[in-house]
Amino acid sequence: MSFALAWASPVWAQLDLRLETSQSCFLQFAPIPVQVVLKNFGGQALQLVSRDEAPWLEVIVQSNDGLMIRPEKPLAPPQITLAPGQSQALPLDLAPHFLIREPGGYRARASVRLANGETLLTEPLAFLVGRGEVLWSVPRGQGRDRRIFSLLRYYEDPNVGLYLRVEVPEQNLVYPAQRLGPYLPIGKPSAEFDEKNHLHILHVVAPGEHRISVVNQDGRLLREELRQEGGQKPRLRRSPDGLIDVEGGTVILPSHLREKLSTLQARAGTAAAP
């Protein structure tokens, strides 16, 4: 999944360039995170700077049948200076920059333009884009602003993830799919809209563990919470005034919040909860 090329040129010979990703399968319309890894193993500092409105870093994406994918948004990489022996990983999401819409296989290559005008190009990095399985879907609104909210599960090899996708059909618009975390197929996720049209989603992420996610009309994550099953499984409950609450289970605090709570309790002279 990653590789490097070194050539006889003295400038090229001091730069190791790799294009990497931690997974090989991505859901349609979801982020496609990769990272460009650079290492200067020469004896001099190496500057990577965009010149004449041309970025020093570019990415080429094509489908497995050879079709070039049109760039939607140009890259704007930051200026980087690598000291001898220094390496740096530059994270990059391909989804906002390329119109990768259709399921199938793709290949990406990264190229770096050096100060002397020469270009270093990696070998292709292969990845797959899939549709996923729709578990729940509901329309909201009317006319041009009508939105379709869908929950999908997607096999990410070896795990399964739960995603939310928001579409606006009349505007030919699909918002980036939001990953809500791992998905354990024990029953289907439950979802409820509150009085602000925020969507509350409850699903199982591990045995006895549930995640609550709250998103806005564009699918952007506003809040999330983990709950451990106790005597009663967590469930969404709607109050008469339209508020959505969660009944059952015990809130699992993140580790940094547990540490902060333990410190406060120690100062107050009370024992921290286990």
LOZAMAR-359435 format. One record per atom (N, C-alpha, C, O): x, y, z. Coordinates in steps of 0.02 Angstrom, whole numbers, plus 32768, in hexadecimal, padded with zeros to 4 digits. Each point is the difference from the previous one (the first is absolute). Layout:
LOZAMAR-359435
XYZ
...
END
This chain:
LOZAMAR-359435
80297FC48000
7FD7803C8000
802B803F8000
7FE580367FF4
805C7FC58019
802B803A7FFF
80417FEE7FDE
80127FC57FFD
8013806C7FEB
803B7FF37FD9
8028803F7FFA
7FE880368013
80547FC47FD4
802A803B7FF7
802A7FF67FC1
800F7FC87FEE
8003806E7FF2
802B7FFE7FC5
803D802B800D
7FFA8036801C
80417FB27FD2
803D80278005
80237FFD7FBD
80067FCB7FE2
8012806F8006
801F80047FBF
804980178006
801780108037
800C7FF17F90
804780108001
800D804A800D
803780128016
7F9980197FDD
80098047800B
8012800E8048
7FE07FE3802D
805280487FE2
8012800E8046
7FC7801C8028
7FFA7FF1803C
7FDA80397FA5
7FC8801C8025
7FCD7FCA800F
7FE87FFA8038
80087FDE7F95
7FCF7FCB800A
80187FCD8034
7FDA7FE68028
8069800D7FD6
801A7FCB802A
7FFA8010804A
80067FD3802A
7FEF806C7FE8
7FFB80108046
7FB88002801A
7FF6800D803B
7FD97FE57F9B
7FBA80028015
7FDF7FBD7FF7
80007FE37FCA
7FE48003806C
7FD87FC37FFE
7FB780158003
7FEC8023802E
7FEB7FC87FA2
7FBB80157FFA
7FD37FC37FFF
800A7FD27FD8
7FC3802E8054
7FD17FC88003
7FB9801B8007
7FF58034801F
7FDC7FA77FC4
7FB9800F8007
7FE07FC58023
80047FC77FE8
7FDD80468052
7FE77FCA802B
7FB8800B8015
7FE680387FFE
7FF97F928014
7FBE8003801E
7FF97FC68031
801C7FCB7FF5
7FBE80408040
7FF77FCB8033
7FCA7FCF7FEE
7FF97FCD8021
7FE080417FAA
7FCC7FD27FEB
7FFD80007FB4
8018802F7FDF
7FCA7F9D8005
7FFE7FF97FB7
7FB980087FE4
7FF880017FC3
7FD580038069
7FBB80067FEA
7FDF803D801F
8008800C803C
7FD380197F9C
7FDF803C8018
7FB880017FE7
7FF17FEA7FC8
7FE280328062
7FBA80067FEC
7FF880397FCE
802280338005
7FB17FC37FCC
7FF080347FCF
7FEB80418024
7FD77FFF802D
804680397FBE
7FF48043801B
801E800B8046
7FF48034801E
80327F9C7FFB
802280088041
8046801C7FF5
801A7FFD7FC8
8007801D806C
804680167FF9
802D7FC77FE9
7FF37FC5800F
8042804D7FCE
80327FD07FE9
80448018801A
802580207FDB
7FEA7FD28065
803E801A801D
803D7FD97FEA
80027FC28003
803080627FE7
80427FE47FF0
8034802D8020
7FEF8035801B
804F7FB77FE3
8035802D8017
803C7FFA7FD2
80137FC97FEA
800B80708009
803D80047FD8
803A80028032
8006802E8028
80257F9F7FD5
80387FFB802E
804080137FDC
80117FE27FCD
80128050804E
803D80187FE2
803A7FF88031
7FF7800C803C
80427FE17FAC
803B7FFB802B
803D80187FDA
800D7FEC7FC7
801880408059
803E801A7FE4
803A7FD8801D
80128008803A
800A7FCB7F9E
80397FDA8018
804180187FE0
80327FDB7FFD
7FCD80637FEB
803D801F7FE6
802580258036
7FED7FFE803B
804880247FB2
802980248030
7FF0804A8005
801F80248027
7FB07FF47FB2
7FEE80468001
7FB58008800B
7FD97FD27FF3
801380698026
7FB9800F8009
7FDE80027FBB
801D80157FCE
7FA47FD68031
7FD97FFD7FC2
7FC180298009
7FD97FF5802E
801D803C7FA5
7FC6802B8002
7FCE7FEB7FCA
80127FF67FC6
7FAF8004804E
7FCA7FF17FD2
7FD0803B8001
7FDC800B8030
8026801C7F99
7FDC80407FFC
7FDB80037FBE
801B7FED7FCC
7FA7802C8036
7FDA800B7FC2
801A803F7FDD
800F80328020
7FF77FC97F9E
801B80387FD8
7FD4800C7FC3
7FE57FD17FE3
8016806F800B
7FDB80147FC3
7FB97FE48001
7FE77FE87FCC
7FF8801A806F
7FBC7FE88008
7FF97FB57FF4
7FC87FE77FFA
806F7FF58002
7FFF7FB77FF8
80137FE08042
8036800C801A
7F9E7FCB8004
800F7FE18040
803A7FCE7FFA
80087FDF7FCC
8020801C8069
80377FD17FFD
7FE87FB88006
80247FD17FEF
7F9E8026802B
7FE37FBD8006
7FC17FFA7FD7
7FD5802C8004
80257FA07FD5
7FC37FF37FDA
7FEF7FB68005
802C7FD6800D
7F94801A7FE9
7FE97FBA8002
7FD97FF27FC0
7FD9802A7FE9
80337F9D7FFB
7FDC7FE97FC4
7FD77FC38013
80197FD2801F
7FA7802F7FCF
7FD37FC88010
7FE17FE77FBF
7FE980297FD7
80157F96801F
7FDE7FE37FC7
7FDE7FBF8014
80157FE08030
7FB7800F7FAC
7FDD7FC1800D
80297FC67FE3
802F800B7FD9
7FBF7FB8803B
80267FC67FE9
7FFB7FF57FB5
802B7FDF7FE3
7FA1803E7FFD
7FFC7FF97FB8
802580387FDB
7FFB80067FC3
802B80228062
802A80337FE1
7FE280457FFB
8021802E7FE7
7FA27FDC8030
7FDF80417FFA
801D80308035
80007FF1803B
801880497FAE
801B8032802D
7FC680238024
7FCE80127FE1
80397FF78061
7FCD80218028
800F804B8003
803680148015
7F9A80147FD6
800A80487FFC
8008801E8046
7FD77FF2802C
805D80377FDF
800680228041
7FC78032800A
7FEF80247FD2
7FF57FDD8069
7FCA802D8011
801A803E8026
7FE480367FFB
80527FC0802A
801C8035802A
804C7FF88001
80187FCA8012
800E80697FDC
80497FF97FFF
801D7FF88045
7FE580198032
80537FC47FD1
80247FF98040
802480418010
801680247FD4
7FEF7FEA806D
8026803A8017
802E7FE88038
7FF48010803B
80417FCA7FB5
802B7FE48034
802980378022
801480307FE0
7FF97FC88061
802980328023
80497FFA7FED
80177FCB7FEA
800E806A801D
80487FFE7FF5
80207FD48035
7FF18006803B
803C7FCF7FAF
80217FD1802E
804B80047FF7
801980027FC8
800B80008070
80497FFC7FFF
80147FC38029
7FEF7FFA803B
80357FD87FA5
80167FC38021
804B8003800D
802880067FD2
7FEA7FF5806E
80477FFD8012
801B7FBB7FEE
7FD97FD27FF6
806980278005
801C7FBE7FF0
7FE87FCB8031
80058009803D
7FE17FC07FA9
7FE67FC98029
7FB9800A8018
7FE47FD2801F
7FFE80687FD5
7FBC800E8019
7FCC7FE37FD1
800880007FC3
7FC27FE7805B
7FC77FE87FD9
7FC180238018
7FFC80188038
7FD37FEB7F9C
7FC080208010
7FC87FDF7FD9
80087FF07FC5
7FBF8007805D
7FC57FE37FE0
7FCD80387FF6
7FEE80238030
7FFB7FE67F93
7FD080347FF0
7FBC7FDF7FF4
7FF77FDF7FCC
7FD880298062
7FBE7FE17FF5
7FD980237FCA
8006803D7FF7
7FD27F9C7FE4
7FDB801B7FC7
7FC17FD77FF7
80027FC28001
7FC580607FF5
7FC17FDF7FF0
7FF3800A7FB6
7FF880387FE9
80077F917FF0
7FF780057FB8
7FB980137FEC
7FF6801D7FCB
7FD87FD48060
7FBA80087FED
7FEE80487FEC
7FDE80097FCE
8037802B8057
7FED80447FEB
802380187FC1
7FEB80317FE1
804B7FAE800C
802980177FC8
7FF17FDE7FBE
801280197FCB
7FCD7FAD8038
7FF27FDA7FC3
7FB87FE87FFF
7FE47FEF8034
7FFE800F7F91
7FBB7FE97FF8
7FFF7FB47FFC
7FF07FE37FCC
80207FFD806C
7FFE7FB78004
7FBA7FED8016
7FF37FFC803C
7FE17FF77F96
7FBA7FF5800F
7FE87FB87FF6
7FD57FE88025
80487FF77FA9
7FE87FBD7FEF
80257FCA8026
803D80058009
7FA07FC7800E
80227FC78020
802F7FDE7FCF
7FF57FFF7FC4
80417FE58057
80307FDE7FD6
80468007801B
800B80198038
80267FD27F9F
804680048014
8021803E7FE3
7FF180167FC9
803D8007805E
8023803D7FED
804A7FFA8011
80147FD68028
801480567FB8
80478004800F
8013804A8008
7FEA802A7FD9
803E7FE48059
80178044800C
804C80017FFF
80217FD18016
7FFB80667FCF
8049800A8000
800E80478018
7FDC802F7FEF
80587FD88037
801580418018
804080157FDB
802B7FD77FF3
7FD980697FFC
803D801A7FE0
8018803D8025
7FD780288019
80697FE07FEC
802080388022
802C80257FCD
802A7FE27FE0
7FCB805F801A
8029802A7FD5
8037801F8029
7FF380248031
804B7FCE7FBD
803A80178025
801680457FE8
7FE8801A7FCE
804780048057
801580447FF2
802180077FBC
7FFD80357FE2
80227F958005
802180047FBF
7FD17FF07FC6
80167FFD7FC7
7FA97FFB8048
7FCF7FF37FCC
7FF37FB77FF2
7FD07FF07FDD
80597FE4803E
7FF67FB87FF6
7FC57FE8802C
7FEF80208032
7FF37FA87FBA
7FC57FE68022
800C7FB88015
801A7FD77FDA
7FD2801A8063
80037FBC801B
7FB97FE58004
7FD48021801B
80217FA47FCA
7FBE7FE37FFB
7FFF7FBB8020
802C7FD77FF2
7FA2801B8037
7FFA7FBF801F
7FDE7FCE7FD2
7FE380147FCD
80217FAE8044
7FD97FCC7FE0
7FB780068018
7FF380208032
7FDD7FC17FAA
7FB980088013
7FF07FE08044
801B7FCB8011
7FB980568014
7FE57FE6803E
7FB77FEC7FF2
7FD7802A7FEF
801A7F968018
7FBE7FE67FEE
7FCF8005803B
80137FF58039
7FAE801B7FB7
7FCC7FFF8033
7FBC7FF47FDE
7FF980087FC4
7FD67FE38065
7FBD7FF07FE7
7FCD8030801E
800880178039
7FC47FF87FA1
7FC780288018
7FC17FD67FF7
7FF47FE67FCA
7FE48012806C
7FC47FD67FFE
7FC280258015
80038037801D
7FC37FAB7FD6
7FC08020800E
7FE97FF98048
7FE1802E801B
802E7F9B8005
7FE67FF48043
7FB87FE67FFE
7FE07FFF7FCB
80077FEE806F
7FBB7FE58006
7FD680318028
801180128038
7FB680037FAB
7FD480308021
7FD87FDB8035
7FDD7FCF7FF2
80278049804D
7FDC7FE28037
7FC180288012
7FCF7FE5801A
8032805C7FD6
7FC9802D8013
8004803D7FD3
8036801A7FF4
7F917FFD7FF4
7FFF803B7FD5
7FBD80248007
7FCC7FDF8001
803680648003
7FC280258007
800980457FE0
8035801F8008
7F987FFA7FD4
800480457FE4
7FE780338032
7FD67FF0802B
8043804D7FCF
7FEA8038802B
7FFB803F7FD5
802D800E7FD8
7F9D80188031
7FF8803E7FDB
7FDF7FF57FBC
7FED7FC97FEE
800D806F7FED
7FDF7FFE7FBF
8026802C7FCE
802980298013
7FC77FCD7FAD
801D80297FCB
804B7FFA7FFA
801C7FCA8009
8004806E7FE8
804980007FF4
80277FF0803F
803A7FEA7FFC
7FA98021803E
80247FF4803E
7FF27FBB801E
80177FF28037
7FC57FE47FA6
7FF27FBD8019
80417FD98008
80277FFA7FD1
7FE27FEA806A
803B7FD9800F
7FEE7FB7800C
7FCA7FF1801A
80637FE37FD5
7FF87FB9800E
80397FEB802F
803A80047FEF
7FB37FE5804D
80307FE98031
80037FB47FFE
7FCC7FDE8002
807080067FF9
80097FB87FFB
80377FE8802E
8035801F8004
7FBE7FAA801E
80337FDE8027
80177FC37FD8
7FD77FD87FE9
806B8021800F
801C7FC97FD9
80367FDC8028
8024801F8027
7FDF7FA17FD0
80397FDC801C
802E7FEC7FC7
7FEA7FF17FC8
805780118047
80327FF37FCC
80387FD5801C
801C800F8034
7FF47FBC7FA7
80367FD38014
804280207FEF
800F800E7FC6
801A7FFD806E
803F80247FF6
803D7FD38003
803980197FFE
7FBD7FA68008
80377FCF7FFF
8034800F8035
802F80267FF2
7FCC7FBE804B
7FD37FCA8012
7FC480178028
7FD97FD68018
801D806B7FF1
7FCA8019802A
7FC480177FD7
800380027FC3
7FC8800F8060
7FC4801C7FE1
7FF480448020
80018006803D
7FF3802D7F9A
7FF380438019
7FB980157FF0
7FE27FE97FD0
80028044805A
7FBE801D7FF5
800A80487FE9
80258026801F
7FB97FEC7FAB
800780427FE1
7FBB80217FF9
7FCD7FDF7FF9
803480648008
7FC480277FF0
800E80267FBF
803480207FF9
7F9C7FDD7FD9
800680257FC1
7FC3802D7FF9
7FC77FEA800B
804380557FE2
7FCB80307FF5
800280177FB8
803480177FE8
7F937FE17FF5
7FFC80137FB9
7FCA80357FF7
7FCE80018024
803D802D7FAC
7FCF80317FEC
7FF37FF57FB6
8022801E7FD6
7FAE7FB68018
7FF97FEA7FBA
7FF380397FCF
801C80017FC9
7FB980308049
7FEE80357FD2
803B802E7FF1
7FFF80247FCE
80337FDC805C
803C80297FF6
803C7FD77FE9
8037801A7FFA
7FBD7FA57FFA
80367FD37FEB
803B80048030
803A80057FEB
7FB77FFA8056
8032800A8034
80007FC58030
7FCC7FE98016
807080007FF9
800A7FCB8032
803680198030
8039800D7FEB
7FB67FF98055
803180158031
80307FC68010
7FED7FC67FF9
80508049801C
802F7FCA8011
7FE27FD28034
7FE680168033
801F7FA97FC1
7FE57FCF802F
802680048041
803E80028002
7F9D7FFD8035
801D80068043
80057FBB8020
7FCE7FDE8009
806F800E8009
80087FC18022
7FEE8008804A
8019802C8022
7FB97FA97FF6
7FE880048044
80227FCF802F
7FEF7FFC803B
80417FDF7FAB
80257FD18029
7FF67FB97FEA
7FDE7FF47FCE
80407FDB8055
7FF77FBA7FEE
7FB77FEB800A
7FDB801F8027
80127FAD7FB5
7FBA7FEA8003
7FFE7FB5800F
801F7FD87FDC
7FBD80168059
7FF47FBA8011
7FB87FF07FEE
7FD2801D801D
80247FB57FB3
7FBB7FF47FE8
7FD57FD98031
7FEA7FC87FF1
800A8056804A
7FD17FE38031
7FC3802D7FFF
7FFE80338024
7FD07FBC7FB4
7FC7802C7FF7
8013803A7FD3
803B800A7FF0
7F93801D7FFB
800D80397FD4
8008803F8029
7FE780068037
803E802C7FAD
800680408023
7FBC80218006
7FD37FF47FD7
80258035805C
7FC380288008
801180497FF4
803780168010
7F9980107FD4
800D80457FEE
7FC1802A800B
7FC97FE97FF0
80408053802B
7FC8802E800E
801680477FF2
803980138011
7F9A80167FD2
800D80477FF7
7FE28027803B
7FCA7FEF8017
805B80448001
7FE680298036
7FDE803F7FE4
7FF780067FC3
7FF780288069
7FDA803C7FEB
802B80307FD7
7FE5802C7FDF
805E7FCC8022
802D80297FD7
80137FDE7FC0
802C80197FDB
7FB57FAE8016
80107FD87FC6
80467FE28004
801E7FEF7FCC
7FFD800B806F
803E7FDB800A
7FEE7FB68005
7FCF7FEE8020
805A7FE97FC3
7FF47FB87FFF
80287FDE8037
803D80098003
7FA17FD18027
80207FD98036
80027FB67FEA
7FCD7FE47FED
806E7FFE8016
800A7FBC7FE9
801E7FD78038
80318014801F
7FB27FB27FED
80187FD28034
800F7FBD7FE0
7FD57FE37FDF
80698004802A
80107FBE7FE4
80337FDE802C
8022801F8029
7FE47F9F7FCD
802E7FD68028
804580017FDF
80067FF37FC4
802E801C8063
804480017FE5
802A7FC58019
80327FEF7FE1
7FB97FF28056
80237FC7801D
7FD07FDD802F
7FCD801D8012
80417FA58002
7FD27FDE802E
7FF38029803F
802E80108025
7F9380027FE6
7FED8026803B
8011804A7FFC
7FF980238032
801D7FF67F95
801580467FFA
7FDB80217FC6
7FFE7FE67FC8
7FE680558045
7FD780237FCF
801C80477FF5
801C801D802E
7FDC7FFD7F96
801680447FF1
7FC4802A7FEA
7FD77FEA7FD8
802580538045
7FCD802F7FEC
802280387FD9
802F801F8018
7FBA7FEE7FAB
801C80357FD6
7FC880317FEF
7FC87FEC7FF1
804880558012
7FD180357FEE
801E80277FC6
803880188005
7FA37FEE7FC3
801980227FC5
7FCE80367FEA
7FC57FFD8011
805480347FC9
7FD380357FE7
7FE47FED7FBC
80097FC77FEA
7FD680687FF5
7FDF7FF37FC0
80307FF07FC7
7FEC7FE47FCE
8053802F803A
80337FF27FCD
80277FC18010
802F7FEE7FDB
7FBE7FEF805B
80237FC38013
803E800C8029
80267FD1800C
7FE6806D8009
803C800E8028
7FF57FEC8048
7FCC800D801D
80667FD18000
7FFA7FE68044
8002803A8032
802F80288000
7F9F7FDB802B
7FFB80338034
80167FE68044
801F80248027
7FD07F9E7FE7
800E7FE48042
7FFD7FB47FFC
7FDB7FE37FD8
804D7FFC8052
7FFC7FB78005
800D7FEB8047
801F80248027
7FC97FA17FEA
80047FE78044
80007FB47FFF
7FDD7FE17FD7
804880008056
80017FB78007
7FDC7FED803F
800680218034
7FD37FA97FC9
7FDD7FE7803B
800A7FB58006
7FFE7FDB7FCF
800E800F806F
80077FBA8010
7FBD7FE68019
7FDF80218028
800D7FA47FC2
7FC17FE38017
80047FF2804B
80327FE9801A
7F9780268008
7FFA7FEE8046
7FC67FCF8007
7FFF7FCD7FDE
7FD28043804D
7FC57FD58006
7FD280097FC5
7FD57FD57FF3
803280627FE7
7FD4800F7FC8
802980187FC5
802E80288008
7FC27FC07FBD
802380167FC4
7FEE80497FF1
7FC780148009
806980147FDF
7FF080457FEE
7FCE80027FC6
80017FD67FD3
7FD2805C802F
7FD1800A7FCA
7FEF804A7FFB
800480258031
7FEA7FF07F92
7FED80467FF5
7FB8800A8017
7FD47FD67FF5
80208063802C
7FBD80108018
7FEF80487FED
8027802E800B
7F9D7FDB7FD8
7FE980437FED
7FD0801B8036
7FD17FDF8014
803D805E8002
7FD580208031
7FC780257FDC
8006800C7FC4
7FC48007805F
7FC880227FDF
801480417FDE
7FDE80157FD0
8058800D8046
8014803E7FE1
80317FF67FC6
801B80317FE6
7FF07F908006
802A7FF27FC6
80497FF3800F
80267FF27FD2
7FEE8012806D
80457FF28012
800E7FB57FFD
7FD47FD8800E
806980177FE0
80157FBA7FFD
80317FF38038
803280248008
7FC17FA9801F
802B7FED8038
80107FB67FFA
7FE27FDB7FD9
804E800F804F
80147FBA8001
7FF17FE38044
8014801C8033
7FC97FAD7FCD
7FF07FDD803E
80297FC08005
800A7FDE7FCE
800F8013806E
80237FC1800B
804B80067FF3
8017802A7FDA
800D7FAA8046
80497FFE7FF7
802480338029
7FE2802C801F
80607FCE7FE3
802C802C8025
803080227FD0
801F7FE07FD6
7FE780628031
802B80267FD3
80497FEC800D
80177FFD8039
800D7FF77F90
80477FF08004
8027803F7FF0
7FFC80197FC8
802980018069
8026803D7FF5
80417FF07FDB
801E7FCB800D
7FF880617FC6
80437FF77FE2
803580008036
7FF5801B8036
80457FC87FBC
80347FF88032
80178043801C
800C8005803C
7FFA802F7F9A
801880408019
7FCE80208030
80138023802E
7FAC7FD17FC6
7FCD801A802E
7FFF7FD98041
7FF4801D8035
80187FA17FC8
80037FD8803D
803A8017802D
7FF98005803D
8041800A7FA3
803980178026
7FF180438021
8011800B803A
7FCF80237FA1
7FEF8041801B
7FCF7FFA803A
800680228033
7FC87FB17FC5
7FCF7FF68034
80217FE3803F
7FF080148038
803E7FBD7FBD
80237FE28039
802880348026
80027FFE803E
801E80307F9E
802780358021
7FD4802E8028
801180128039
7FB580017FAB
7FD2802C8024
7FE57FDF803F
7FFA801F8034
7FF67FA07FC6
7FE57FDC803B
80357FFA8036
7FF18003803B
804F7FF37FB1
80357FFA8031
800A80428026
800C8000803C
7FEE80377F9F
800780418020
7FC6800D8031
800980218034
7FBD7FC57FBA
7FC5800B802B
7FFE7FCE803A
7FD58004802C
805A7FCC7FD4
80027FD08037
7FD07FC67FF7
7FF17FDE8031
7FF780177F90
7FD37FC77FF4
80247FCF7FD3
802D80127FDA
7FBF7FB0802C
801F7FCB7FD8
7FE480017FB9
7FC5800C7FF5
80687FE87FDB
7FEA7FFD7FBA
7FDC7FBF7FF4
80107FCD801D
7FBF80357FB7
7FDB7FC37FEE
802D7FD27FDA
802C80177FDB
7FCC7FA7802C
802C7FD27FDC
7FF280047FB5
80207FDC7FD9
END
